[in-house]
Amino acid sequence: MNITILGGGTAGLVTALILKHSYPGYSISVIRSQNLDTIGVGEGTTDHWADFMDFCQISHVDIIKYCGATFKSGIMFQDWCSN
């Protein structure tokens, strides 16, 4: 079976990786713009990202080594909710 993901941003790439590991016999393709960067500056994750990485067998060391990842000690959303 062939599956095509439209969009190479965070959601598209995460979807492709999950499908690849869930259905190893399927052909997974990603169609993305060659004019846009894959992932922009300021991307952040929550605790659930570790579950995704474990599922896809991606090591934390590889993320830092190959993706230029950095650590954040917290995220604050200014005006996230109204009072």
Sequence and secondary structure as in RCSB ss.txt:
>XXXX:A:sequence
MNITILGGGTAGLVTALILKHSYPGYSISVIRSQNLDTIGVGEGTTDHWADFMDFCQISHVDIIKYCGATFKSGI
MFQDWCSN
>XXXX:A:secstr
 EEEEE  SHHHHHHHHHHHHH TTSEEEEE  SSS SS TT    THHHHHHHHTT  HHHHHHHH     S  
  TT S  
